[in-house]
Amino acid sequence: MSKLFNHFQNLIYLSLASYGEGLQEIAARDPSDSCSWMAGHLSDFSLPAASVAVGQILAGRNKAIQYVMALAPPIVVTLHELGIVNVNPYAQTYDPQDIICYWAGAALAFTLSQMVSNKSASKLKTNKSVLEDKL
């Protein structure tokens, strides 16, 4: 259940990121058109979230790897935003709000993934105990 949920999360986040990038391209072509806050930050929120969702799928049940996979995407993009690591040589703007979006998206994806994973695990334990009682 949690793996399926993470795939679904990933699909949603990647769709939002693609839509956000499209809005930014439209705003870049027409400088007179004011770019909304959401258009400017939707991909900043959703790309780290999608990366975390993929990381949770790859980590499986290993809690240590789950935490590493949850922290790596926002750390990398934060270091890029601060100019410490150059991930994208074409990005030249610094916006502290981007950093907040990176961490918020990653936190949301990780929290949702953990909630679904914990619910699935408790349901599995309940079903296992019911089966043992019947035997």
Buried (B, 14 or more C-beta within 10 A) or exposed (E): EBBEBBEEBBEBBBEBBBBBBEBBEEBEEEEEEEBEEEBBBBBBBBBBBBBBBBBBBEBEEEEEBBEEBBBBBBBBBBEBBEEEEEEEEEEEEEEEEBBBBBBBBBBBBBEBBBEBBEEBEEEEEEEEEEEEEEE
